[in-house]
Amino acid sequence: MAILPVLFALNGFANELPDLGDVSRATMSAHQERELGLKIMSEIRADSSYMEDAEITDYLASLGNRLILGSNEAHPNQEFEFFALRDPTINAFALPGGFMGFNSGLILAAESESELAGVMAHEIAHVTQKHLARMIASQKYSMLTSLAAAALAILAARTNSQAGQAILVASQARQIQSQLDFTRDHEKEADRIGFNILVSAGFDPHGMSDFFEHMQKATRFYENGAPAYLRTHPITYARIADIENRIHDMPYRQVLDSMNFRMVQAKLRASIDEPADAIRHFDSVLRDRRYTNETVERYGLINALLRGRDYLRADKELERLYDTLQPDAVDEALENHHLGTSIQIERKAPPSHAMIETLAARVKLAGGQTEDALDIYQAALQIFPHHRALIYDYADALLRHRGADKALKFVSRQLQLTPNDIRLYKLQAQSYAALGNVMAAHRAQAEVYSRQGNYHAAVEQLQIALQNSDDDFYHNSSVEARLKELRELAADQDKKK
């Protein structure tokens, strides 16, 4: 069963639902939507299919932000968060509060970046028009109970080996989902607005219709019916024709895929298949020269070799990867990070791409070449200072190989730049714990929970922190003030249940 395929899909044909009118008539506040989304996300993050991969998450966020900034649809205060799930089914969904999930199967099924952008633009349109929020409100659900409980049920069904239990849960989910399906008018509106978002962001306008057409054609090859995306996102030929009509009078514009898109696909393919299968796949593609970009395929091969623990070959392949880099690829990587092409770093290979530098450091660490790895991290961070995977990996490497004090200083500086980064707070908590500062470790962990919407757990962490007080008046006062804030948030959350 695909994760959340029926309850939270944003498309359908339930014509019995009333017309909810314009966006301004939504009866859920933005705060209520966000709280509900955080509640459901806490369960999704705990599921094994949730991909806590900074590079894949950042790519989806970058693509989503490009679409959002290129349109006038999103409210200035509307929050969005994009994430990936390790699930081979072709599906995507959105949750209240602007959370959007994309299955790995869908990302890999996209034949171009514009196709993936077309799916994302359609989902963004559902969010900006508040389709789901208005339908939840119209059904008068107790928002923090019924839907969150249903999310738990769906997640349980994916991991429960007892077929009877899974069938029962799926039946309950279908009953709830039948009340939350979108009308044809909602789908048409999301197509229209999503198409405009796609074009405004500079993507190929054929991206949306091309992906829909591929899904339609794919149904004949599936023994168990349509792909999950078609079951939760019903597509008619009339809808495809309507999109094509919008394209008809537009001038042709070639839109090339970004290096990031292809590298994310290669990384997913390397991380989802069995390591031996992935290695054979990339070896075959490279041997037969069945590729459009050798760099991307060698990048995928090295990721697969790391998973297969063939560190010696991974190191050898790294040199071959650098040999494939051309000046135009270097320029694109630097341009993507808003840097000038004149920047150079002192290393055997030229500055390449943040994802390649991160992989190179991981190869060196895995092979026991700690000093080389740290050198790569330090040099790469000068060129790609905002690449989160580099930041997280370097902090972890410092913690394991250079001491918690150095790791703590680095993480604390990064938190000044991105004060809501959950992963950095986790690393900060680990650093404090390694240094024996129990109070500070629990305080940092409280910030992890609070940013995940788990206010009760955050309160508990701060209570433990006070029990381990360092008798510093300033520290104690600061913890007590934060504890008061979190208790109020927890009480407010309880009132909505």
Secondary structure, 3 states (H helix, E strand, C coil): CCCCCCCCCCCCCCCCCCCCCCHHHCCCCHHHHHHHHHHHHHHHHHCCCECCCHHHHHHHHHHHHHHHHCCCCCCCCCCCEEEEECCCCCCEEEECCCEEEEEHHHHHHCCCHHHHHHHHHHHHHHHHCCHHHHHHHHCCCCHHHHHHHHHHHHHHHHHCCCHHHHHHHHHHHHHHHCCCCCCHHHHHHHHHHHHHHHHHCCCCCHHHHHHHHHHHHHHHHCCCCCCHHHHHCCCCHHHHHHHHHHHHCCCCCCCCCCHHHHHHHHHHHHHHCCHHHHHHHHHHHHHCCCCCCHHHHHHHHHHHHHHCCCHHHHHHHHHHHHHCCCHHHHHHHHHHCCCCCCCCCCCCCCCCCHHHHHHHHHHHHHCCCHHHHHHHHHHHHHHCCCCHHHHHHHHHHHHHHCCHHHHHHHHHHHHHHCCCCHHHHHHHHHHHHHCCCHHHHHHHHHHHHHHCCCHHHHHHHHHHHHHCCCCCHHHHHHHHHHHHHHHHHHHHHHHCC
